Amino acid sequence: MGERPLAKVLKDKLTGDEMELIPRSYDIIGSREKAVAVIEIPEGLESKKILIAEAVMKMNKNVRSVLNKISGRKGVFRLEDLELLIGDKNTEVIHKEYGYLIKLDPQKVFFSPRELTERQRIANQVKSGETVLIMFSGSMPYGIAIAKRQPLVKKIYGVEINPEAHEYAKENVMKNKLSHKFTLINDDVRKVCTEMEKVDRIVMPYSVGAYQYLDSAFSCIKSGGTIHFYHISPEEDMFSEAESFVRSIAGDFERKIEILNRVKVLPFGTRYFKICLDVKVLG
C-alpha cells in the first residue's frame, strides 16, 4: 500500500509511531466553494490534532473547517459528537453529487458522502409509479437521489425525528425543484408507520439498530414490495445476522420473503462493514 496522503504532508512533524496512527481517510462534505472535513483522530494523536487539521486544510483548499469525530452516532437524533478543531464555526455547506444539491450542517444532521454510490444503486432500482418510504431520512439524500434518477416515482415519504434535519430536508427538496414528489414528516417512524398507506419500497439507511424498526417496515410494505435493510456486521460473517433478523420479523408477520441482493456497502471501523439486504416481500 502506498504512503497515505496525510502521512506525506506530516512526515517531518511526527514520530515514526505517530505516523502509523495517521487516519487513512477522512470525509469532505460540501463543494469547491466551501467544504467541511470530518476526520477521526485516534487517541494516540490527541496532542497533534491541530497539526493534523492544518494539514487537511493545506491539502484541500476548499475546506473551511475541520471537525474531529469523537463518538459514533447516538441518541434519539442519531448524531455523532463532532469537535471543531480549526476554521469557520459556521459548518453549514451545500454538498454536490450526481447533479443535485444537499444543504446541511454535519454538526446538526448526519450525512455520509461515501454513500453516494449506494444511493445511486438504490435509486436505479426504483420503478415508475412506485411509492417509497425513506426511514431516518435526514437531510434527504436518498430521497433526492431517487427522485432525480426516477422522475416518474409517484411519491416519496421522508420520516425524520430530528427537527433540524427535517428543516434541511424541506429546503433541499425545494432547492432541487422536487417538492411535488415529497411528503416530509417530522416524527417517530414507528408512529408514522401505524398511520400511513402501504408503500412499494422502504429504505432503512440507519444501520446501527435499524433491525429494531423491521416490524414497522413489514407493517407498511405492500405485497410484492422491497425493503432495503442496512446493518453492521463483522467481516468474517457479513450477512447471517441481518438475514436472521429479517426472517424472524417476516415470520412474525406471516410474510414470505426473498433476498434479492446482499451488498457490502462500506467499512465500519475495524473489520466490520455496513451491509444491505434487498428484501422482496412476496406475500
N, C-alpha and C positions, 0 to 999 in steps of 0.2 A: 504494500500500500504506500502511495506517495505521501510526501510531507503535507500535513494539514495546513491550510492557508493561514490560519491564525498563528500556528506554530512558527511559520516562516517569518511573520512580522515580529514575533516576540522572542525569537531565538537568542538574542543578545541580552534579554532583560529578565529571563527566568532561568532557574537551575535546571539541570537535566531531569530531576524527579518532577519538578513542576511542569516541565514541558510534556511529560507523559500524561498529565491530567487535563490538558487543554481540551475543551469540547471540540468534537469533530465537526459539529454543525450548529447552526442557530437559525431562527426564523426571521425573515424580513417581511413585514406587513406594511403595505402601502403602495406607493407609486414612485416614479422617477422624481417627482416634485417633492414628496415628503414621505418618509417611511420611519417605522419604528423597528428596532431589532429586539428580539426576545431570546435571551441566552440563559442556560442553566450553569451557573458557576459551581464547580464541586467544592466541597468543604475545604479541601487542601489548598485551594487557591483563593480563599476568602480575603486574605490580605492583599491580593493582587487584582481584585475585581475591577477597580477603577482603571488600572493599566490595561486590562483586557478589553474593557468597554471602549477605551480610547482607541485601541487597535481596531475594533469593529467599525467605529466611525471613520477611521482613516481609510479602511478598505472599501467602505460604502458611502460615497459622498452624498447620497440621498437620505441617509439615516440621520434623523434629528434628535432621537432619544434612544437610549439603551436600557432595557428592562431586564432584571435578573429574576428568573423563575425560582421562587423559594418554597413552593409547595405544588402538589398536584391539584387537580380540580376537586373542589369540596364544597360543602354547604348546599343550601336549597337552590342557589343560583348557579352551582357547578362552576365556580370561578377558581382560577389559580391565584395565589398570592404573588404579586409582581412588585419588585422593588426598583424604583428609578435610580439608576447608577449615575448617569450623566445626561445632559441635554435638556431639551424643552420639556417643561412639566405638562404641557398640553400634548397628550399622546393620541389624540383623535386623528385618524387618517382615512383616506379613501383608497381601498385596495382594488387593483385591477386584475382581472383574469378572464380569459376567453371572451373579451369584448363587453363584459358587464362590470358594474361598479358595486363595491360593498363598503359603505361607510361604517366605521366602528372605532371604539377605543378599547384596545386589548386589556386595559385595566378594569373595564366595566362589562365586557362580554367576551366569552371565549371564541377564538377563531383560529383555525389551523390552515395556513397557506399550503401545507404539504398535502392536503386532501383534495387539491384541485382535480387530480386525475380520477380519484374516486367519485367526486361529484359528477364528473362527465360520464363515468361508467354507469352510474345510476340514471342520469338524465337520458342516456342513449337507449334505455330500456322502456321509457315511458311512451305509451301509445296515444294516438289521437283519441280524444273523448274521455280520457281517464280522469277520475277524481283522486287526488293524492293528499295524504296527511303527512306532514313533517312534524314529528315529535321533537321537543327540545330544540326548536328551530333557530334560536339565537338571532343573529342579525340577518338571517335568511339566505345564506349562501347556497344551500341545497335547493331550496325552492326556486330561486332566481336562475340557477343553472338549468333546472328542469324546464322552466317557462321559456327560457331563451332557446334551448335545444329543441323543445317540442311546443311550438306556438299553438298547436291545436289541443293542448291539455285543457280539460273542461274547467277544473277548479283545483286550487291548491290551498289547503288549510295549514296554517302555521300556528303551532301552540307553544308558547314560551312563558314560563313563570316569572322570569326576570324582567321587571318593568322597563329598565334601561335598554336591554336587548330588544324588547318589544318595540320601543320607540325607534330604535335604529332600523328594525325590520320594516316598519311603516315608511320610514324615509327612503329606504333602499328600493322597495317595490315602486314607489313613486319616481325615484331617480332613474330607474330603468324602464319607466313607462309600462308597468305591468300591474297596476293597481286593480284593473278589471278582472284579473285572473286569481286574486288572492282574497282569502278571509283570514285575518290575523286575530288571534285570541290570546290575551294575557291572563293565563290561568294555569292551574294544575292539570296536566294532560289526563290524569286519572278521572278527574271530574268531567272534563270535556268529552271523553270517550263514552261516558254513560248517556250523553245527551245528543250527540251528533249523528248524522247519517252514516251509513256504512260506505266505505271507500274501496277503490280498486287497488290502491298501493299505499303502503306505510313505510316511511323511512325513519329509523331509530338511531341517529348518528352519535348519541352519547353512549360510549362503550363501557364506562365504569358503572355498573349497576343497572344497565338497560334491561337485563333479564327480569328485574322486578316489575317492569311495565309490560311484559309479554301478555299478561292476562288482559290488559287494556287493549293491546293491539289485536288480539284474537276476538275481542268483543265487538270491534268495529271494522273488521275486514270482510269484504264480500267473499262469497264462494267463488273461487277462481282468481282471487286477488293475490298479491305478492307482498310479503313483509321482508324488508332489508334490516336484518338484526345484527347489531355490532356487539363485540365482546372483546375482552382482553384475555389472551391465552398464552401459555408457555410454548416456547419454540418446539419442544420435543413432542407436543401433542396439541396442535393448534385448534382442532375443531370438535373434539369429543365432548367437552363440557358444554359448549354452546349448543350442539345438537341435542344433548340430553335435556337442557332447559327447554328448548323449543318443542321437542317431542312430548315432554311431560305436560306442558301447558296445552298443547294441541289435544292431548288425551283428555285433559280436564274438560275441554270444550267439545269433546267428541268430534274433532275436525281431523280429516286426513290431510297429510302434507307430503310435499316432495321437495327435497333440497336441490335447487337448480344449480347453484354455484357456491363454492367455498373459496373465499378470496382472502389472501394475506394482504392487508391494506398498508400498514406502516409499522416500523419498530416502535415498541413502547417500553422504554427502559432497557435493562439488560436481559436479553434472551426471552423477552415477551413481545407479543405482537398484537396490534389491533386487527381483528379479523371481521369479515362479514359473511353471513349466510343469507343467500337469496332464497326465500322460502315461499313456495307456491302452496296456497291453501286450497285444496281440491274440493272440499265439501264441509 
